[in-house]
């Protein structure tokens, strides 16, 4: 007998599927894509980059109008609201579209010219936050010139306006602009995200607001139920257009990020529930409060309890209101998010190993992403890694010279998310969760032997006492180990070039159990492997000494999927061309369960167990033997 929850889940999945089909096959969009760009879905192009905003002209039409309502959002403190937008335009076309702009006054006064010649500035210098085609939900728009659109807005520290454009995305002409609308308190503290601090008994809370420190004092009030609460101050950071490395982050993609606050909640008791809320104390003594949240503190390192870890990469962000192309840019993003949301009681900590919003220099997308993951990140430590879409930019100190970050060069990621790194501009760090020890590397910086990061990786792997923390996990965004992805196979490397050649002796010497990667958007698991050789014939149930590291690609968090090569290697045990994530469950010091779950149904499609004792970790393996002496 199906429960109401099951029926709801089925209905929800069917709705998602129908939604994805609809937005990915919308006639106006697909014809436009084929005619203007000659390409088909899935696309790996940031949708906002398709708008030629610098070519936009103002051509207001006296009979065109855009009406948006309600005028005031979030009257009960909500940070998300639905808005109706009514269009009227006597010369409609299927390529007309509506852009959501914030701040509402998006005229040329905020134009930024790299050349400094203001007279060359275009009419509009800021990309919209998102857009929909005018006929998105009114199929007779082209004949009637009338349509109603629904947008879901999040509180992003400024007001909003909706502009109707003709001329498609390539030759945009503003024909009408709506009235402005706003959240009741645009500056309100929003989207808290938890992360481990540098000490095991420290949780950090990071959030975004519109309050600078000259206006209000940020803090967190927190404590256990029934006890008097503590108050901890927060530090405040922001960044400017000038700290962006190039366009579009420095030009049309720039949007003021507001203020990013981090508070350090210290001396937590292990495995204990805490409540918290964010406050900004204004100078008149009143406090602007966030909602109330709660979290469970982490176990003491080495302490035994049921410990459950979620790992995935490359999730991206997508719009719940169906703003056309977002669902096609990262089509699995909301599917993974919602699967994790439906199972919140059954895991303890999350690792999102790089490529987070794929903002690619359109900074408004960082708010979209922090809002999307807030229901998870506000109650579980949400640990992140640096990906190429956060960091990569030419001549900016990174290892790669590609333009994947859209000019962000790591600045938004390193400010919006706290990680317990010594230097957040070098995004590598270690952290503990009870019986797990994690070494999270930064594949956007040099990891090769002799580099600063290589020395750190060795130190991280060497610093764990395996009788207390038997489960040693390595992770990096790019595939430094093994992958059957088609482009890696074409190169003949089956990995990111220069990856395992430099690191495999460290993984082997320090007996890393599992290494996780994203970047490649699919799932793949290897045998325990060293130097391209499977060192253990078992596939599902490892016991005793494992002999090598198991490498896992888990980059199917939501972005468009990557293809596998048709070459079958001896080391690849399981491949899945779908969205999904991994769950690790440590039952105690001797028993670990690995599960790969698809995002679409949350069911387990691949799994294995490791059962072993401390002596099995100490045992000699190839290139992982401590020296001995015959002296007695
Ligand atoms: Fe990537």
Boltz pocket constraint, residues with backbone or C-beta under 6 A from the ligand:
constraints:
  - pocket:
      binder: B
      contacts: [[A, 314], [A, 354], [A, 355], [A, 387], [A, 388], [A, 389], [A, 477], [A, 518], [A, 519], [A, 520]]
      max_distance: 6.0
